[in-house]
Amino acid sequence: MRRLLSRLRRDDEAATAVEYAIMLALILIAVMTAINAIGSTSSGIWATDTSNITSAIGGS
């Protein structure tokens, strides 16, 4: 077990994998935040359109 840990500590590929995982997590957070912001904005647009269409066809 000690041999495995010491080998991982010296191995640059393990550090690279961790760096890529952190970058991927940050990218996913940014994408989810953007989707949430766009969703909130488009929700208001669709509500306005729905109201206009309902009024146009004689709804309440």
ChimeraX commands (.cxc) that place a marker at each C-alpha (Angstrom):
marker #1 position 0.00,0.00,0.00 radius 0.5
marker #1 position 2.82,2.39,0.81 radius 0.5
marker #1 position 4.44,1.59,-2.51 radius 0.5
marker #1 position 1.23,2.47,-4.34 radius 0.5
marker #1 position 0.84,5.76,-2.49 radius 0.5
marker #1 position 4.44,6.77,-3.07 radius 0.5
marker #1 position 4.12,5.90,-6.76 radius 0.5
marker #1 position 0.95,7.97,-7.08 radius 0.5
marker #1 position 2.63,10.89,-5.34 radius 0.5
marker #1 position 5.46,10.86,-7.88 radius 0.5
marker #1 position 3.19,10.21,-10.85 radius 0.5
marker #1 position 2.34,13.35,-12.85 radius 0.5
marker #1 position -0.62,11.70,-14.56 radius 0.5
marker #1 position -2.57,11.54,-11.31 radius 0.5
marker #1 position -2.12,15.27,-10.81 radius 0.5
marker #1 position -3.18,15.91,-14.40 radius 0.5
marker #1 position -6.33,13.83,-13.93 radius 0.5
marker #1 position -7.24,15.82,-10.83 radius 0.5
marker #1 position -6.67,19.10,-12.67 radius 0.5
marker #1 position -8.91,17.98,-15.52 radius 0.5
marker #1 position -11.60,16.90,-13.06 radius 0.5
marker #1 position -11.51,20.31,-11.37 radius 0.5
marker #1 position -11.70,22.11,-14.72 radius 0.5
marker #1 position -14.62,19.92,-15.79 radius 0.5
marker #1 position -16.46,20.66,-12.55 radius 0.5
marker #1 position -15.96,24.42,-13.01 radius 0.5
marker #1 position -17.15,24.25,-16.62 radius 0.5
marker #1 position -20.25,22.30,-15.59 radius 0.5
marker #1 position -21.05,24.86,-12.89 radius 0.5
marker #1 position -20.71,27.68,-15.43 radius 0.5
marker #1 position -22.95,25.87,-17.94 radius 0.5
marker #1 position -25.62,25.14,-15.32 radius 0.5
marker #1 position -25.57,28.77,-14.19 radius 0.5
marker #1 position -25.96,29.99,-17.77 radius 0.5
marker #1 position -28.82,27.57,-18.45 radius 0.5
marker #1 position -30.57,28.70,-15.27 radius 0.5
marker #1 position -30.21,32.38,-16.23 radius 0.5
marker #1 position -31.45,31.78,-19.77 radius 0.5
marker #1 position -34.33,29.66,-18.48 radius 0.5
marker #1 position -35.48,32.37,-16.11 radius 0.5
marker #1 position -35.37,34.98,-18.87 radius 0.5
marker #1 position -37.15,32.85,-21.44 radius 0.5
marker #1 position -39.83,31.89,-18.92 radius 0.5
marker #1 position -40.97,35.51,-18.78 radius 0.5
marker #1 position -40.97,35.75,-22.56 radius 0.5
marker #1 position -43.12,32.63,-22.91 radius 0.5
marker #1 position -45.54,33.86,-20.24 radius 0.5
marker #1 position -46.03,37.12,-22.16 radius 0.5
marker #1 position -46.55,35.25,-25.43 radius 0.5
marker #1 position -49.06,32.90,-23.81 radius 0.5
marker #1 position -50.99,35.85,-22.42 radius 0.5
marker #1 position -51.06,37.58,-25.81 radius 0.5
marker #1 position -52.21,34.45,-27.62 radius 0.5
marker #1 position -54.92,33.78,-25.04 radius 0.5
marker #1 position -56.17,37.36,-25.42 radius 0.5
marker #1 position -56.11,37.09,-29.21 radius 0.5
marker #1 position -58.30,33.99,-29.30 radius 0.5
marker #1 position -60.81,35.52,-26.91 radius 0.5
marker #1 position -59.75,33.84,-23.67 radius 0.5
marker #1 position -59.84,35.49,-20.30 radius 0.5
marker link #1:1,2 radius 0.2
marker link #1:2,3 radius 0.2
marker link #1:3,4 radius 0.2
marker link #1:4,5 radius 0.2
marker link #1:5,6 radius 0.2
marker link #1:6,7 radius 0.2
marker link #1:7,8 radius 0.2
marker link #1:8,9 radius 0.2
marker link #1:9,10 radius 0.2
marker link #1:10,11 radius 0.2
marker link #1:11,12 radius 0.2
marker link #1:12,13 radius 0.2
marker link #1:13,14 radius 0.2
marker link #1:14,15 radius 0.2
marker link #1:15,16 radius 0.2
marker link #1:16,17 radius 0.2
marker link #1:17,18 radius 0.2
marker link #1:18,19 radius 0.2
marker link #1:19,20 radius 0.2
marker link #1:20,21 radius 0.2
marker link #1:21,22 radius 0.2
marker link #1:22,23 radius 0.2
marker link #1:23,24 radius 0.2
marker link #1:24,25 radius 0.2
marker link #1:25,26 radius 0.2
marker link #1:26,27 radius 0.2
marker link #1:27,28 radius 0.2
marker link #1:28,29 radius 0.2
marker link #1:29,30 radius 0.2
marker link #1:30,31 radius 0.2
marker link #1:31,32 radius 0.2
marker link #1:32,33 radius 0.2
marker link #1:33,34 radius 0.2
marker link #1:34,35 radius 0.2
marker link #1:35,36 radius 0.2
marker link #1:36,37 radius 0.2
marker link #1:37,38 radius 0.2
marker link #1:38,39 radius 0.2
marker link #1:39,40 radius 0.2
marker link #1:40,41 radius 0.2
marker link #1:41,42 radius 0.2
marker link #1:42,43 radius 0.2
marker link #1:43,44 radius 0.2
marker link #1:44,45 radius 0.2
marker link #1:45,46 radius 0.2
marker link #1:46,47 radius 0.2
marker link #1:47,48 radius 0.2
marker link #1:48,49 radius 0.2
marker link #1:49,50 radius 0.2
marker link #1:50,51 radius 0.2
marker link #1:51,52 radius 0.2
marker link #1:52,53 radius 0.2
marker link #1:53,54 radius 0.2
marker link #1:54,55 radius 0.2
marker link #1:55,56 radius 0.2
marker link #1:56,57 radius 0.2
marker link #1:57,58 radius 0.2
marker link #1:58,59 radius 0.2
marker link #1:59,60 radius 0.2
view
